[in-house]
Amino acid sequence: MRKRFVQQYSLGRVAIEDTEIRHNSRTAAYKIGLSLLEIYKTPEYNEQIFGILERIYYQRNII
């Protein structure tokens, strides 16, 4: 399987896993941000979710 994330670090950039999400927010963006960060950090979640997305993508684009 191909490598999905290859971060290109440059000066002045923060790594995704080091991104801080403010915990005093109650907006949907806060919950989505935390969820996406957890998906990125957890290899099991990452593989499962992107495996599903890849299958859907290839099923729709092969026809």
N, C-alpha and C positions, 0 to 999 in steps of 0.2 A: 504494500500500500504506500502511496506517496506521502511525503512529509507535508503536512498542512500548514504549519506555521514556522516560518523562518524570519525571526525578527532581525531587522537591520538596524543596529544601534548607531546612533550618531550623536554628536555633542548636543546637549540640551534636551535630550529626550528621556522619558521615563519608561522603563520596561513595563509591559502589561501587568505582570505579576506584582510589581511594586506600586501600582496605581492605588491611590487612596480614594475611597468613596465615602463621602460625608455621611455619618450615621444619624445625624439630626434631621434628616429629610424624611418626609412621609409620602413623597411623590412616587408615581409608578416608575419613573426613571431610576430612582434609587434601587428599587427591587430588581429591575431589569439589569442594572449595572452589577449588582451583587451576584445575580444569577449567571451572567455572562463571564464574570471574573472566576466564579467557581467552576464553570464548564472549562474555561481555559486552563486553570490550575490542576484540575483532576483528570488524569489521562483516561480513566475508565469512562467518565462522562463524555469527554471529548471524542473518543473513538466511537462510542455508541451513537451519539447525536450526529456526528459528521458522516458516519456510515449510513444512517437513515437518509440524510440529505443527499448524499451521493447516489444512493439507489434511486431515489425519486428523480433526481436530475437526469441520470442516465436513461431511466425508463421513458421520460418525456422527450428526450432529445435523440433517441435512437430511431424512433419511428419515422 
